[in-house]
Amino acid sequence: MSMKIQTFETILIFSNKLTEEEYINQTNEYKLRLKGLPATKLKTDRLGKKKLAYSVRGCDYGWYTLFTYESIEDLVLHKLDLMLRRDDNVIKFITTNLKEDYIPGDYINGVPEGEQKKKPVDVFDLIFGL
């Protein structure tokens, strides 16, 4: 089992048969499920209702939601995948591993903004003005 923490993006497309209120409730439910994986530094973007490129399960439109989070690869590939496949309201989904560093708004270099440490000053840099 891989224990390396990685950054992932998961985009979900919910059925257009959901009302806007049901869509918001489904998004909040998946946010809680992701926290239970466990997933940290979770960011949720509700992108709203958009036209699909092609009809999926009889739907021409879908409710889009993007989750960005950190978790362990095996949990994402197995637990989240199984959870999404069992949900009839999710018509499409994809999870990708982000190669570049993701820093949510409240974090800088993986440390909460108020807890940043100053870089120690090197004596060599002071003497030679580097």
Secondary structure, DSSP 8 states (H G I E B T S, - for coil): ----EEEEEEEEEEETTS-HHHHHHHHHHHHHHHHTS--EEEEEEEEEEEEEEEEETTEEEEEEEEEEEEEEHHIIIIIIHHHHHH-TTEEEEEEEE--S----TTEETTEEGGG-------HHHHHHT-
